């Protein structure tokens, strides 16, 4: 690993690296909705209000906040985890709504995927301390029988 990458890894820590990966991914996903929007099948709840090109900005802005929070100290990075939650939550609600309305039967699987692989992982990662070291066993005392 080059020196710059080592410095970046040391600067960001585990939580920061997670936020950086998550933020860049969310931003790229949002950009894909701007430049090449997919079929809105299953997202009718969202497209009822505005087009997917407009909803792209939710992903982009939340992704940028998440990315920026990667460079904050532990304890101040909570905004990044908080900002990472709305896009997948909104998408999961939209897909679940499509299932309940009978518009998109596959939406249940997509909604559960967003809730577990995105929302669940973000909630879990937000609770992980920067450094978690397992406790070492206590050494046995000399001269005493157990």
C-alpha positions as CSV (number, residue, x, y, z in Angstrom):
1,X,0.0,0.0,0.0
2,X,1.4,3.4,-0.9
3,X,2.2,6.0,1.8
4,X,-0.7,8.2,0.8
5,X,-3.2,5.3,1.2
6,X,-1.7,4.4,4.6
7,X,-2.0,8.0,5.8
8,X,-5.6,8.1,4.6
9,X,-6.4,4.8,6.3
10,X,-4.9,6.0,9.5
11,X,-6.7,9.4,9.3
12,X,-10.1,7.9,8.6
13,X,-10.1,4.8,10.8
14,X,-12.6,2.0,10.5
15,X,-15.7,4.1,10.8
16,X,-14.4,6.8,8.4
17,X,-13.5,4.2,5.8
18,X,-17.0,2.7,6.0
19,X,-18.5,6.2,5.7
20,X,-16.3,7.0,2.7
21,X,-17.2,3.9,0.8
22,X,-20.9,4.3,1.7
23,X,-20.9,8.0,0.7
24,X,-19.2,7.6,-2.6
25,X,-21.5,4.7,-3.4
26,X,-24.7,6.7,-2.6
27,X,-23.4,9.7,-4.6
28,X,-22.7,7.5,-7.6
29,X,-26.1,5.8,-7.3
30,X,-27.7,9.2,-7.3
31,X,-25.8,10.3,-10.3
32,X,-27.0,7.2,-12.2
33,X,-30.6,8.4,-11.6
34,X,-29.6,11.8,-13.1
35,X,-27.8,10.6,-16.2
36,X,-29.5,7.4,-17.0
37,X,-32.7,7.0,-15.0
38,X,-34.0,3.4,-14.7
39,X,-37.6,2.3,-15.2
40,X,-39.6,3.6,-12.3
41,X,-41.4,0.3,-11.9
42,X,-42.1,-0.2,-8.2
43,X,-41.3,3.4,-7.3
44,X,-44.7,4.9,-8.2
45,X,-45.0,6.3,-4.7
46,X,-42.0,8.5,-5.4
47,X,-42.7,9.3,-9.1
48,X,-46.2,10.4,-8.0
49,X,-44.5,13.5,-6.4
50,X,-41.6,14.0,-8.9
51,X,-39.4,12.3,-11.4
52,X,-36.5,10.0,-10.4
53,X,-34.2,12.7,-11.7
54,X,-35.4,14.8,-8.8
55,X,-35.2,12.0,-6.3
56,X,-31.6,11.5,-7.4
57,X,-30.7,14.6,-5.4
58,X,-31.7,12.8,-2.2
59,X,-29.0,10.1,-2.9
60,X,-26.4,12.7,-4.0
61,X,-26.8,15.1,-1.1
62,X,-27.0,12.4,1.5
63,X,-24.0,10.7,-0.2
64,X,-21.9,13.9,-0.1
65,X,-22.8,14.5,3.6
66,X,-21.8,10.9,4.4
67,X,-18.6,11.2,2.4
68,X,-17.7,14.5,4.2
69,X,-18.5,12.9,7.6
70,X,-15.8,10.3,6.9
71,X,-13.2,12.9,7.6
72,X,-14.6,13.9,11.0
73,X,-13.4,12.6,14.3
74,X,-15.1,9.6,15.9
75,X,-18.0,11.0,18.0
76,X,-18.6,13.7,15.4
77,X,-19.2,11.4,12.5
78,X,-22.8,10.6,13.6
79,X,-24.2,13.0,11.0
80,X,-22.7,10.7,8.3
81,X,-24.5,7.7,9.6
82,X,-27.7,9.7,10.0
83,X,-27.5,11.1,6.4
84,X,-26.9,7.6,5.0
85,X,-30.3,6.4,6.2
86,X,-33.0,8.4,4.3
87,X,-32.3,7.2,0.7
88,X,-32.5,3.5,1.3
89,X,-35.4,4.0,3.8
90,X,-37.4,6.0,1.3
91,X,-36.7,3.4,-1.5
92,X,-37.7,0.5,0.9
93,X,-41.0,2.3,1.8
94,X,-41.7,3.0,-1.9
95,X,-41.2,-0.7,-2.9
96,X,-43.2,-1.9,0.1
97,X,-46.0,0.4,-0.9
98,X,-45.9,-1.0,-4.4
99,X,-46.4,-4.5,-3.0
100,X,-49.3,-3.4,-0.8
101,X,-50.9,-1.6,-3.8
102,X,-50.4,-4.7,-6.0
103,X,-48.3,-2.7,-8.4
104,X,-45.0,-4.6,-8.1
105,X,-45.0,-8.0,-6.4
106,X,-41.1,-8.2,-6.5
107,X,-41.0,-5.1,-4.4
108,X,-41.2,-7.0,-1.2
109,X,-37.8,-8.6,-1.9
110,X,-36.3,-5.3,-2.9
111,X,-37.7,-3.6,0.2
112,X,-36.2,-6.2,2.5
113,X,-32.9,-6.0,0.6
114,X,-32.8,-2.2,1.2
115,X,-33.8,-2.6,4.8
116,X,-31.2,-5.3,5.6
117,X,-28.3,-4.6,3.3
118,X,-28.5,-0.9,3.6
119,X,-30.5,0.4,6.6
120,X,-29.5,-2.5,8.9
121,X,-25.8,-2.4,8.0
122,X,-25.7,1.4,8.6
123,X,-27.5,1.1,11.9
124,X,-25.1,-1.6,13.0
125,X,-22.0,0.2,11.8
126,X,-23.0,3.3,13.7
127,X,-22.7,1.4,16.9
128,X,-19.3,-0.1,16.2
129,X,-16.6,1.6,18.2
130,X,-13.5,2.8,16.3
131,X,-11.2,0.4,18.1
132,X,-12.6,-2.7,19.6
133,X,-10.0,-4.9,21.3
134,X,-11.0,-8.2,23.0
135,X,-10.2,-8.5,26.6
136,X,-7.1,-10.6,27.3
137,X,-7.3,-13.5,29.8
138,X,-5.9,-12.7,33.2
139,X,-2.6,-14.5,33.9
140,X,-2.7,-17.2,36.5
141,X,-1.1,-16.3,39.8
142,X,2.1,-18.1,40.7
143,X,2.0,-20.5,43.6
144,X,-1.8,-20.7,43.9
145,X,-3.8,-23.6,42.8
146,X,-6.9,-22.9,40.8
